[in-house]
């Protein structure tokens, strides 16, 4: 799933969360679920160099990932 130019990061995150909850209902709310969620979210970012920089920061929550991504985007 990729972020389109007309969608926000929150839209992407919401779509991924819905799909993840359907695919992995037994692990929803666990640390494993959150790590998969973050990984899929970052895979959906068009600028994979930016996504890689966020991944190197090892965000523990989606909020941290979005916050880091937003900060790095503003520095470009």
URJOTA-V810949 format. One record per residue. N is the residue number from 0. D_CENTER is the distance of its C-alpha to the mean C-alpha in Angstrom with 1 decimal. Layout:
N | D_CENTER
N | D_CENTER
This chain:
0 | 10.7
1 | 10.5
2 | 10.2
3 | 13.9
4 | 15.7
5 | 16.9
6 | 13.6
7 | 11.7
8 | 8.0
9 | 9.0
10 | 10.6
11 | 7.7
12 | 5.9
13 | 9.5
14 | 10.4
15 | 8.0
16 | 9.3
17 | 12.7
18 | 12.8
19 | 11.7
20 | 14.4
21 | 16.8
22 | 16.3
23 | 16.2
24 | 18.2
25 | 20.0
26 | 17.2
27 | 15.4
28 | 15.2
29 | 15.7
30 | 14.2
31 | 13.8
32 | 11.9
33 | 9.4
34 | 9.2
35 | 8.9
36 | 6.2
37 | 4.1
38 | 6.1
39 | 5.8
40 | 2.6
41 | 4.4
42 | 7.3
43 | 7.2
44 | 7.8
45 | 11.6
46 | 12.5
47 | 11.8
48 | 14.0
49 | 11.9
50 | 8.7
51 | 11.4
52 | 12.7
53 | 9.6
54 | 9.6
55 | 13.3
56 | 12.9
57 | 11.8
58 | 9.7
59 | 10.9
60 | 9.0
61 | 5.9
62 | 8.7
63 | 9.4
64 | 6.2
65 | 6.8
66 | 10.4
67 | 10.6
68 | 9.1
69 | 11.6
70 | 14.3
71 | 14.1
72 | 14.3
73 | 17.2
74 | 19.0
75 | 19.1
